[in-house]
């Protein structure tokens, strides 16, 4: 018996890039469509994080399983 808890299967991570974020922003928030989008160097594991302009960030889950924690 091991003391390591069973966390279930490893989530299947998806790819997210700056161009995809630009398209999502343009479609959902057209007033921000012209802002530059740059990936955050160390954005974490559960989310991909991008700078949106100078004062905002966009965070997208890196796997479907992590989407459930977005509201936290």
N, C-alpha and C positions, 0 to 999 in steps of 0.2 A: 504494500500500500504506500502511496506517495502522499506527501503533504501539499503538493501543488494542486490547487483546485482545477476542476474541469471547466474551462471557459467556453467550450464549444468550438465549432470550426473557426478557422481564421477568416475574417471578413475578406471578400474579394474586392480589392481596391480598384478604383477607376482612375482614369487619367483626366485631369482638368488643366487647361492651359489658359494663358492670358487672352487669346483670341476668343475662346469659348466664353470667358467672363465678359468680354466686350459685347458679344452678341446678346448675352442674357441681360446685361445692363441696358443696352439699346432697346431691347424688346419690352422690358418691364419698367425702366426708369429713363425714358427718352431725354429728360432734362440733364442727365448726367452722361449721356452717350459720348460726349466729346472729351471727357476726362481721361487722362492717361491711366492705364492699368499695368501694374508691375507686381510680379510675384514677391512675397516676403521670403527672404532667404531661408529662415528656419521657422516655417509656419505651423509646425506641429504634425501629429500623426493622424488624428481624427478628421482634420479639416485641411483643405488647401486655402491659404490666406493670400489675398492680393491687396496692395495699396490701390485705392481708387481716388485719384487726385491727390491732394496734399493732406486732407483731413479725414478721410474715410477708409474703411477696409471692407472687402467682400470676403466672406468665408463660405466655402462649399464643402460638404461632407466628402471624404475620400472613399467612402463605401456606403452602400445602402443602409447597413446596420448602424452607421454613425449618424444618419439623418434623424433618428429618433431622439438624439441628444441635443439637437440644434436649439430647441426652445429653452434649454437650461442656460 
